[in-house]
């Protein structure tokens, strides 16, 4: 992969042109499209990305909402507002509180809820996660998880409780940089995290979400590594839908500043490349980005969007009672985001899932 | 005739991928279809109103629920039962798709689901790979039709499975509906020219720049292809049929 990156760095306009017209790009061709020469062809890339997205997904955007379960954390991570040493108000939702949050989201129309949690084995253990999934499943046919990496048996338990997807960002694919930012706690284990989605796939999780937290390492390296990871999972977990996301680091408690900031033009280049290179992958865009940018990115390959999100546990029913993970840029309500999508000629789809828990579904 | 019911139109259309329900309704009208398929997973069966079904006039169109999202026979059966208990028609398009990338149907699970649903009294229309033996097996089970794919769903690549489709059409005693992969009206016409009983189109209409106009174009394509099938085409030759035979001078010398 390093070799592909090096060859890509010196790609000329001809190589980029060949890469864009050669169908689904190889790793080498992807590197050429990520190069400055690829950046010069951004409009061409965007046009292709748009056509490919409409053909596969139509002019629809699937809507989802995060539901934060806990900000109690046993990990020390440089960029995160939940990091263990930080002095914020800590909270783990009770079952009643989870139910209230889920009902609030359901009343706002959501039927796709992503349960998010900081990593603390004492407060958020397998049993707690399973009970949380079951609670939210009462009002939402789709329940995803964005929590600590788990072993295959734990993933099986989540699936049996109704888990439809697992999102687990590697944060950075560079092991040395990973070590510099993950200083303590279970999240220190780079390879345990890297292999987690394959374990989830083996356990029957239907949607696997990969991603890198842009800003920690060189974005071109992260992009190629992420693409390689996604393609690896496509082969190994052939029954699972692969989704990708490229969150950029936002301000959070702790005042972290990114070493490798990614600008808007680079983000667009990345997005277009992923649509070309992974034509069937879902691509999620969270409320970390501004409303203006989010609206502009929609036609380029986005398939999933959150709206009206809160990044603090209990933040929908009782905002301000616990510390948040990071600041949000798009604070529009779900109705406002839906209206903006309609103005652009897109249908905001709130319900797109109806499958029973896999344990009882096995034949 | 399909499932004991007569249809004028041989074009079945889907309801996914539209940018708005209004555009979808316009496209349905322009297609002159009478049978409209809708993904059960998109419908909130408990809700009083729904973004898709509210826009489909039940007096004009028969709703054909599909089990999209199911990856096993049991999931498909459960979806069909949910739909029936919510009062939807007991017609079901069986889609059992474990592969999220090429969206290829699982033949074993599809057959299993169809056996159960036919016994439960459903009018069953299975989406299948263009596999002639599977088509016969499904017919034996009692499905109302078979729906083989022309090429992967949404690919718009046309009749990539032509040779297998010809065998299915030749052998079938139930209607053959060519489903998936038809990208332009000429693909639909070609399928009808092969002798297909109907075609199903979704992406090619929904993702067109002007869905209603494309729906109209598909309506015409299907009509043209069907008319050509009924007219009986002239034989296809690899050579020209000479009007001045080279052996004409031999006449009478036999």
Interface residues (C-beta under 8 A of the other chain):
Chain A: X54 X55 X56 X57 X58 X59 X60 X111 X141 X206 X234 X238 X239 X240 X241 X242 X280 X342 X345 X346 X347 X349 X351 X352 X353 X354 X355 X356 X361 X362 X363
Chain B: X16 X17 X18 X19 X20 X21 X39 X40 X41 X42 X43 X44 X51 X69 X70 X71 X72 X73 X74 X75 X78 X79 X82 X98 X99 X100 X101 X109 X112 X154 X156 X203 X206 X207
